[in-house]
Amino acid sequence: MLRITELKLPLNHAADALRPAICQRLGIADGDLLDFTIFRRGYDARKKSAISLIYTLDCTLRDEAAILAKLADDKHVGPTPDTSYKFVAHAPAGLAERPLIIGMGPCGFMAGLLLAQMGFKPIILERGKIVRERTKDTWDLWRKHNLHPESNVQFGEGGAGTFSDGKLYSQIKDPQFHGRKVLEEFVTAGAPEEILYVSKPHIGTFRLVKMVENIRHKITELGGEIRFESKVERLLVDNGQITGVELASGEQLRSRHVVLAVGHSARDTFQMVHDCGVYVEAKPFSIGFRVEHPQTLIDHARFGPNAGNEILGAADYKLVHHCKNGRAAYSFCMCPGGQVVAATSEPGRVVTNGMSQYSRAERNANAALVVEVRPEDFPGDYRRNPLLGIDFQRQWESAAFVAGGGNYDAPAQKVGDFLAGRPSQAQGSVEPSYQPGVHWTDLAQCVPPYVIEALREAIPAFDRQIRGFAMADAVLTGVETRTSSPIRIKRGPDFQSINTRGLYPAGEGAGYAGGILSAGVDGIKVAEAVARDMLRPA
């Protein structure tokens, strides 16, 4: 097949316009184009009144060699790369050892799925509940202020990504097309087929729930085993080699290959891993607030007269500003047409996150507005105690809990009041979406002063890019602290811990991913490394 990139057509082109456009681009007759498929569709919205769709297309031609020769100097025409996934190993019959995977988020379930497909019959250990029970517990916090520390937005089947926008795009380098394997498995499990070709694919929470269930069933059908409410309390290590794990129940499971895919909020597990002697280091992350605007404001700012177009959908944005105090302030995890959600996993703390359904049809747009923090900002010597970032997060989450009224309501402030340095007394035209509720206050007490300083500089700068971003009635809700893991569990080129053989730190919690797609890709890479090592002669 032959691939064409950067083929532009008007936003509202006719449904049958692609075929003649391909023929014109290649300089061929219609009969010489046997078939074509859309590999990717994006858009160029720099001119709001003349938005273009940009296609990457794979074509089957009558004489491909002749066209490639004729267009040899055209960088936008070439052979279609092979994106099909190829398994690196297959378990021999009678293999006694079974790999263990700790965590059933995107990284853990993709690692488990790959190992199951290769015949290694993994055992996945998840501290939380199956996704539908977890959903009930999560709604209990959102509706009734009741937190379930082992079953919430952070813990349970599907991981934190289940209660998110379900974004499936990433900026990671992926020369082996592992991301394509992730997307294809998601489609097989029930995700909409369009995620294979739209430039910014997403699923949404409700569809993610069913998809995660289907992946679970596939793993078990292939011989894998998934144990819920099975918290790992201790790693079993002998002379630098992992030999298994011990559960909270006291049961011990033996294996020389353990994947640690626990997500960025498993703070007690980070402590346990550090206590077991595994090398851990502190890393930077970011903190701040969630900001909400009317989605219509963002649509018109980004798309102009094309706002509301069905193909474009609800508009998103990505903003960054380098502040005078040396910090970078930026938007993160933007959720078009979504809501701000309670995402704490510990009693007495408030954490926010963003979530959207597939339709992205809610009234508000929301995104994290965060500022980078560094290990040097943590209280104490992070070189001696690499877990100090957790204490730093907890400090501000506890402050937000108090500022919100001490009942899991979140502290909130209107943007106009925030910029003026005065507490908010009541909502304006933008209704906050956070559940269970908000308490109007001054957010300056909920994050360090340099974060406030940076955001007060950044918001007006963002308003110059998106007109109306600094609207006085836009809502800030605190606090966003779980942008990424506060630690990295360092691994070598073989994907094993640098000082604990057989332990495979993976995904967001270990500091090697950021989002559903990159976590799934890392799960595949780790699964491949585990499979190769399990077949290596002793």
Buried (B, 14 or more C-beta within 10 A) or exposed (E): BBBBBEBEBEBEBEEEEBEEBBBEBBEBEEEBBEEBEBBBBBBEBEEBEEBBBBBBBBBEBEEBEEBBEBBEEBEEBBEBEEBEBEEBBEBEEEEEEBBBBBBBBBBBBBBBBBBBBBBBBBBBBBBBBBBEBBBEBBEBBBEEBEBBBBBBBBBBBBBBBBBBBBBBBBEBEBEBBBBBBBBBBBBEBBBBEEBBBBEEBBBBBBBBBBBBBBBBEBBBEBBBBBBBBBBBBBBBBEEEEBBBBBBEEEEEBEBBBBBBBBBBBBBBBBEBBBEBEBBBEBBBBBBBBBBBBBBBBBBBBBBBEBBEBEEBBBBBBEBEBBBEEEBBBBBBBBBBBBBBBBBBBBEEBBBBBBBBBBEBEBBBBBBBBBBBBEBEBBEEEBEEBBBBBBBBBBBBBBBBBBBBBEEBBBBBBBBBBBBEEEBBEEBBEBEBBBBBBBBBBBBBBBBBEBBBBBBBBBBEBBBEBBEBBBBBBBBBBBBBBBBBBBBBBBBEEEBBBBEBBBBBBBBBBBBBBBBBBBBBBBBBBBBBBBBEBBBEEE
